[in-house]
Amino acid sequence: MTKLDIPKLKNLFSVLANEKRIKIIELCSQKGRTVTELSKLLKLNYSITVEYTSMLSKVKLVEKKRNKNRTVNVKSLVRLNNNGEITKI
């Protein structure tokens, strides 16, 4: 039996404890979005959106990539279901 990484799991759950971060996952699972788009859609300050997407990226729920024009695209690595399940894309 494998030992659970409790600190890692606590971090994952704390990242998911915010409604706006969950909404970022939902929006980015439909299609990739830029940080600017997410900021406007969620009515969040740009710097907060950057922070939230970075938190999600660190726990491997989204992927962030910088384009040649320096725009940061965010793509969800998971899909959220209505019944509370998370599935890997």
MARZANU-348347 format. One record per atom (N, C-alpha, C): residue number from 1; atom name; x, y, z. Coordinates in steps of 0.1 Angstrom, whole numbers. Example, Ala and Ser with C-alpha at 12.3 -4.5 7.8 and 13.67 -1.06 7.14 Angstrom:
BEGIN
NODE pos site     x     y     z
NODE   1    N   132   -57    78
NODE   1   CA   123   -45    78
NODE   1    C   132   -33    78
NODE   2    N   128   -22    71
NODE   2   CA   137   -11    71
NODE   2    C   129     0    79
end
This chain:
BEGIN
NODE pos site     x     y     z
NODE   1    N     8   -12     0
NODE   1   CA     0     0     0
NODE   1    C     9    13     0
NODE   2    N     6    22    -9
NODE   2   CA    13    34   -10
NODE   2    C     9    44     0
NODE   3    N    19    51     6
NODE   3   CA    16    61    16
NODE   3    C    12    74     9
NODE   4    N     1    80    14
NODE   4   CA    -4    92     9
NODE   4    C     5   104    12
NODE   5    N     6   113     2
NODE   5   CA    14   125     4
NODE   5    C     4   136    10
NODE   6    N     2   136    23
NODE   6   CA    -8   144    29
NODE   6    C    -6   159    26
NODE   7    N     6   164    27
NODE   7   CA     8   179    24
NODE   7    C     5   182    10
NODE   8    N     8   174     1
NODE   8   CA     4   176   -13
NODE   8    C   -11   176   -15
NODE   9    N   -18   167    -9
NODE   9   CA   -32   166   -10
NODE   9    C   -39   178    -3
NODE  10    N   -33   182     8
NODE  10   CA   -39   194    15
NODE  10    C   -38   206     6
NODE  11    N   -26   208    -1
NODE  11   CA   -24   219   -10
NODE  11    C   -34   218   -22
NODE  12    N   -36   206   -27
NODE  12   CA   -46   205   -38
NODE  12    C   -60   209   -34
NODE  13    N   -64   204   -22
NODE  13   CA   -78   207   -18
NODE  13    C   -79   222   -14
NODE  14    N   -68   228    -9
NODE  14   CA   -69   243    -6
NODE  14    C   -70   251   -19
NODE  15    N   -63   246   -30
NODE  15   CA   -65   253   -43
NODE  15    C   -79   252   -48
NODE  16    N   -85   241   -46
NODE  16   CA   -99   238   -51
NODE  16    C  -109   245   -42
NODE  17    N  -105   250   -30
NODE  17   CA  -115   256   -21
NODE  17    C  -119   270   -25
NODE  18    N  -116   275   -37
NODE  18   CA  -120   288   -41
NODE  18    C  -128   287   -54
NODE  19    N  -140   294   -53
NODE  19   CA  -149   293   -65
NODE  19    C  -144   298   -78
NODE  20    N  -136   309   -77
NODE  20   CA  -131   315   -89
NODE  20    C  -120   306   -96
NODE  21    N  -112   299   -88
NODE  21   CA  -103   289   -93
NODE  21    C  -110   277  -100
NODE  22    N  -121   273   -94
NODE  22   CA  -128   262  -100
NODE  22    C  -134   267  -113
NODE  23    N  -139   279  -113
NODE  23   CA  -145   285  -126
NODE  23    C  -134   286  -137
NODE  24    N  -121   289  -133
NODE  24   CA  -110   289  -143
NODE  24    C  -109   276  -149
NODE  25    N  -109   265  -141
NODE  25   CA  -108   251  -146
NODE  25    C  -120   249  -156
NODE  26    N  -132   253  -152
NODE  26   CA  -143   250  -161
NODE  26    C  -142   258  -174
NODE  27    N  -138   271  -173
NODE  27   CA  -137   279  -186
NODE  27    C  -126   273  -195
NODE  28    N  -115   269  -189
NODE  28   CA  -104   264  -197
NODE  28    C  -106   250  -202
NODE  29    N  -115   242  -196
NODE  29   CA  -118   229  -201
NODE  29    C  -127   229  -214
NODE  30    N  -134   240  -216
NODE  30   CA  -142   242  -228
NODE  30    C  -133   245  -239
NODE  31    N  -124   254  -237
NODE  31   CA  -113   258  -247
NODE  31    C  -103   265  -240
NODE  32    N   -91   265  -246
NODE  32   CA   -80   273  -239
NODE  32    C   -83   288  -239
NODE  33    N   -79   294  -229
NODE  33   CA   -81   309  -227
NODE  33    C   -68   316  -223
NODE  34    N   -68   329  -226
NODE  34   CA   -57   337  -222
NODE  34    C   -60   342  -208
NODE  35    N   -49   345  -201
NODE  35   CA   -51   351  -187
NODE  35    C   -59   364  -188
NODE  36    N   -57   372  -198
NODE  36   CA   -65   384  -200
NODE  36    C   -80   380  -202
NODE  37    N   -83   370  -210
NODE  37   CA   -97   366  -212
NODE  37    C  -103   362  -199
NODE  38    N   -96   354  -191
NODE  38   CA  -101   349  -179
NODE  38    C  -104   360  -169
NODE  39    N   -94   370  -169
NODE  39   CA   -96   381  -160
NODE  39    C  -109   389  -163
NODE  40    N  -111   391  -176
NODE  40   CA  -123   398  -180
NODE  40    C  -136   390  -177
NODE  41    N  -136   377  -181
NODE  41   CA  -148   369  -178
NODE  41    C  -151   367  -164
NODE  42    N  -141   367  -155
NODE  42   CA  -144   365  -141
NODE  42    C  -144   378  -133
NODE  43    N  -142   389  -140
NODE  43   CA  -142   402  -134
NODE  43    C  -132   402  -122
NODE  44    N  -120   397  -125
NODE  44   CA  -109   397  -115
NODE  44    C   -97   406  -120
NODE  45    N   -90   411  -111
NODE  45   CA   -78   418  -114
NODE  45    C   -68   409  -121
NODE  46    N   -61   414  -131
NODE  46   CA   -52   406  -139
NODE  46    C   -42   399  -130
NODE  47    N   -36   406  -120
NODE  47   CA   -26   399  -112
NODE  47    C   -31   388  -103
NODE  48    N   -44   389   -99
NODE  48   CA   -50   379   -91
NODE  48    C   -52   367  -100
NODE  49    N   -57   369  -113
NODE  49   CA   -59   359  -123
NODE  49    C   -46   351  -125
NODE  50    N   -35   358  -126
NODE  50   CA   -21   352  -128
NODE  50    C   -18   343  -116
NODE  51    N   -21   348  -104
NODE  51   CA   -18   341   -92
NODE  51    C   -26   328   -92
NODE  52    N   -39   329   -95
NODE  52   CA   -48   318   -94
NODE  52    C   -44   307  -105
NODE  53    N   -41   312  -117
NODE  53   CA   -37   302  -127
NODE  53    C   -24   295  -124
NODE  54    N   -15   303  -117
NODE  54   CA    -2   297  -113
NODE  54    C    -4   286  -102
NODE  55    N   -14   289   -93
NODE  55   CA   -17   279   -82
NODE  55    C   -22   267   -88
NODE  56    N   -31   268   -98
NODE  56   CA   -37   257  -105
NODE  56    C   -27   249  -113
NODE  57    N   -18   256  -119
NODE  57   CA    -7   250  -126
NODE  57    C     2   241  -117
NODE  58    N     5   247  -106
NODE  58   CA    14   240   -96
NODE  58    C     9   226   -92
NODE  59    N    -5   225   -91
NODE  59   CA   -11   213   -87
NODE  59    C   -15   205   -99
NODE  60    N   -11   209  -111
NODE  60   CA   -13   202  -123
NODE  60    C   -28   200  -127
NODE  61    N   -35   211  -125
NODE  61   CA   -49   211  -129
NODE  61    C   -51   219  -142
NODE  62    N   -42   228  -145
NODE  62   CA   -41   235  -157
NODE  62    C   -27   236  -162
NODE  63    N   -25   239  -175
NODE  63   CA   -12   241  -181
NODE  63    C   -11   255  -186
NODE  64    N     0   262  -184
NODE  64   CA     2   276  -189
NODE  64    C    13   276  -199
NODE  65    N    11   282  -210
NODE  65   CA    21   284  -220
NODE  65    C    21   298  -225
NODE  66    N    34   303  -227
NODE  66   CA    35   317  -232
NODE  66    C    37   316  -247
NODE  67    N    30   324  -255
NODE  67   CA    31   324  -269
NODE  67    C    42   333  -274
NODE  68    N    45   333  -287
NODE  68   CA    55   342  -292
NODE  68    C    52   357  -289
NODE  69    N    39   360  -289
NODE  69   CA    36   374  -287
NODE  69    C    34   377  -272
NODE  70    N    40   368  -263
NODE  70   CA    40   370  -249
NODE  70    C    27   368  -242
NODE  71    N    17   364  -249
NODE  71   CA     4   361  -243
NODE  71    C     4   347  -236
NODE  72    N    -2   346  -224
NODE  72   CA    -1   334  -217
NODE  72    C   -15   327  -219
NODE  73    N   -14   315  -225
NODE  73   CA   -26   307  -227
NODE  73    C   -27   296  -215
NODE  74    N   -40   294  -211
NODE  74   CA   -42   285  -200
NODE  74    C   -52   274  -206
NODE  75    N   -48   261  -204
NODE  75   CA   -56   250  -208
NODE  75    C   -58   241  -196
NODE  76    N   -70   236  -194
NODE  76   CA   -73   227  -183
NODE  76    C   -68   213  -186
NODE  77    N   -63   207  -176
NODE  77   CA   -59   193  -178
NODE  77    C   -69   183  -172
NODE  78    N   -80   189  -166
NODE  78   CA   -90   181  -161
NODE  78    C  -104   186  -165
NODE  79    N  -114   178  -164
NODE  79   CA  -128   182  -166
NODE  79    C  -136   180  -154
NODE  80    N  -144   190  -150
NODE  80   CA  -153   189  -138
NODE  80    C  -167   185  -143
NODE  81    N  -172   175  -136
NODE  81   CA  -186   170  -139
NODE  81    C  -195   176  -129
NODE  82    N  -208   177  -133
NODE  82   CA  -219   182  -124
NODE  82    C  -220   175  -111
NODE  83    N  -216   162  -110
NODE  83   CA  -217   154   -98
NODE  83    C  -205   155   -89
NODE  84    N  -196   164   -92
NODE  84   CA  -185   167   -84
NODE  84    C  -172   158   -87
NODE  85    N  -173   151   -98
NODE  85   CA  -161   143  -102
NODE  85    C  -152   151  -110
NODE  86    N  -139   147  -109
NODE  86   CA  -128   154  -117
NODE  86    C  -123   142  -126
NODE  87    N  -122   145  -139
NODE  87   CA  -116   135  -148
NODE  87    C  -105   142  -156
NODE  88    N   -94   134  -158
NODE  88   CA   -83   139  -165
NODE  88    C   -86   139  -180
NODE  89    N   -82   150  -187
NODE  89   CA   -84   151  -201
NODE  89    C   -73   145  -208
end
